Amino acid sequence: MKQIAFIAAIALLLAGTCFAQAAPTGVALINFQRAVSQNDEGIKAASIYTEEGNKLAADLLKSQTKVSELQEKLSKSGPTMSDTDKTALMRDIDKEKRIYDINQQTAQNTLDDRQNELFRPIADRVHKIVETYAKELNLVVVLNEPDESLIWANEVVDITTEIIRRVNADIARNPAKPK
């Protein structure tokens, strides 16, 4: 009976020791935005996003130029215009301003949607790789580096570069499906 109790006590002690050794203990930092934007897919997505943003900005500039031209016309010719012509021009200016405001909001919504469409799959991939890597290193937590509350951390805990390397390796093995 004493032997069984002794064996049970040893088994519990060993189990507790094994559990203590298996418990996650480390902390790491990642600049998640950098990990998403500086891997191979992120660089391509950023290029597409910038190109599309530039096209939308060019279209907005045309609309804004139209408003400016009408305002300049009112400024130069307004004092000599008839009240009817002045009122019509002011109505045109208001109409073009509304069109510009609508176009600007539409462009912003389009860019927001496109950013989500381009970067969400990459962010999901990075998240999965961070989770796998954290388990490999037995980490208890991975913090996002640009957090304002973080005062100091040794650069050795920054896993961003390793995550970017692993994401690129994962991209090579499992390329994103073209849309």
C-alpha positions in Angstrom: 0.0 0.0 0.0 2.9 2.4 0.8 4.5 1.4 -2.5 1.4 2.4 -4.4 1.1 5.7 -2.6 4.8 6.4 -3.2 4.5 5.5 -7.0 1.4 7.7 -7.2 3.2 10.6 -5.5 6.2 10.2 -7.9 3.8 10.1 -10.9 2.1 13.3 -9.8 5.4 15.0 -9.1 6.7 14.0 -12.6 3.5 15.0 -14.2 3.6 18.4 -12.5 7.3 18.8 -13.6 6.4 17.9 -17.2 3.5 20.3 -17.1 5.6 23.1 -15.8 8.2 22.6 -18.5 5.5 22.5 -21.2 3.8 25.7 -20.1 4.4 28.6 -22.5 6.9 31.1 -21.0 8.2 33.4 -23.7 7.2 36.8 -25.0 7.8 38.1 -28.5 7.1 41.3 -30.4 6.0 41.7 -34.0 5.4 44.7 -36.1 2.3 43.2 -37.7 1.8 45.9 -40.3 5.4 45.5 -41.5 4.9 41.7 -41.5 1.8 42.1 -43.7 3.2 44.8 -46.1 6.8 43.7 -46.5 6.4 40.1 -47.6 6.2 39.2 -51.3 2.3 39.3 -51.5 2.2 42.5 -49.4 4.6 44.3 -51.7 2.5 43.3 -54.7 -0.7 44.3 -52.9 0.7 47.7 -51.9 1.7 48.4 -55.5 -1.8 47.6 -56.8 -3.3 49.6 -54.0 -1.1 52.6 -54.7 -1.8 52.4 -58.5 -5.5 52.3 -58.0 -5.4 55.1 -55.4 -3.4 57.3 -57.9 -6.1 56.7 -60.6 -8.8 57.7 -58.2 -6.9 60.8 -57.1 -6.4 61.8 -60.7 -10.2 61.5 -61.3 -10.8 63.6 -58.1 -8.4 66.2 -59.3 -10.4 66.6 -62.6 -13.5 67.2 -60.6 -11.8 69.6 -58.2 -10.3 71.5 -61.1 -13.8 71.9 -62.6 -15.0 73.5 -59.3 -12.0 75.8 -59.2 -12.5 76.9 -62.8 -16.1 77.8 -62.1 -15.2 79.7 -58.9 -12.5 81.6 -60.8 -15.0 82.5 -63.5 -17.4 83.8 -60.9 -14.6 85.7 -59.3 -13.5 87.4 -62.5 -16.8 87.8 -64.3 -19.2 88.0 -61.3 -19.3 91.8 -61.0 -20.2 92.2 -64.6 -22.6 89.3 -64.9 -26.4 89.6 -64.8 -28.1 88.3 -61.6 -29.6 85.5 -63.6 -26.2 84.4 -65.0 -24.5 84.8 -61.6 -27.2 82.7 -60.0 -26.9 80.0 -62.6 -23.1 79.9 -62.2 -23.4 79.7 -58.4 -25.9 76.8 -58.9 -23.3 75.1 -61.2 -20.6 75.6 -58.6 -22.8 74.1 -55.9 -23.7 71.2 -58.2 -20.0 70.5 -59.0 -19.0 70.7 -55.3 -21.7 68.1 -54.5 -20.4 65.9 -57.3 -16.9 66.3 -56.0 -17.9 65.5 -52.4 -19.8 62.4 -53.6 -16.8 61.3 -55.8 -14.4 61.8 -52.9 -16.5 59.7 -50.5 -17.0 57.0 -53.2 -13.2 57.0 -53.8 -12.5 56.7 -50.1 -15.0 53.8 -49.8 -13.5 52.1 -52.9 -10.0 52.4 -51.4 -11.1 51.1 -48.0 -12.8 48.1 -49.7 -9.8 47.5 -51.9 -7.4 47.7 -49.0 -9.4 45.1 -47.1 -9.7 42.9 -50.2 -6.0 43.0 -50.9 -4.5 42.8 -47.4 -7.0 40.7 -45.4 -5.9 37.4 -46.9 -2.2 38.4 -46.3 -3.0 39.4 -42.7 -4.8 36.1 -42.2 -1.7 34.2 -43.5 0.6 36.2 -41.3 -1.6 35.5 -38.3 -1.6 31.8 -38.9 2.2 31.7 -39.3 2.7 33.8 -36.1 0.5 31.4 -34.2 2.5 28.4 -35.5 5.8 30.1 -34.8 4.7 31.1 -31.3 3.8 27.5 -30.5 7.1 26.3 -31.8 8.9 28.8 -29.5 6.6 28.0 -26.6 5.6 31.7 -26.4 2.9 32.8 -24.0 2.2 36.1 -25.9 3.1 37.9 -29.0 2.6 41.7 -28.8 2.2 44.1 -31.7 5.4 46.3 -31.6 4.0 49.7 -32.4 1.9 49.6 -29.2 2.2 52.9 -27.5 2.3 51.4 -24.0 5.5 49.4 -24.7 8.4 51.4 -23.3 11.3 49.1 -24.1 12.0 45.7 -25.4 15.2 43.9 -26.4 15.4 43.5 -30.1 16.0 39.8 -29.7 12.3 39.3 -29.0 11.2 41.0 -32.3 10.1 38.1 -34.6 8.9 40.3 -37.5 11.8 39.5 -39.9 11.5 35.7 -39.2 7.7 35.9 -39.8 8.2 37.7 -43.1 10.7 35.0 -44.1 8.3 32.3 -43.2 5.4 34.1 -45.0 7.5 34.3 -48.1 8.3 30.6 -47.8 4.6 29.8 -47.3 3.8 31.9 -50.4 6.3 30.0 -52.5 4.7 26.7 -51.3 1.0 27.9 -51.4 0.7 30.9 -53.9 -2.4 33.0 -53.5 -5.2 32.2 -55.9 -5.4 34.9 -58.6 -8.6 36.9 -58.6 
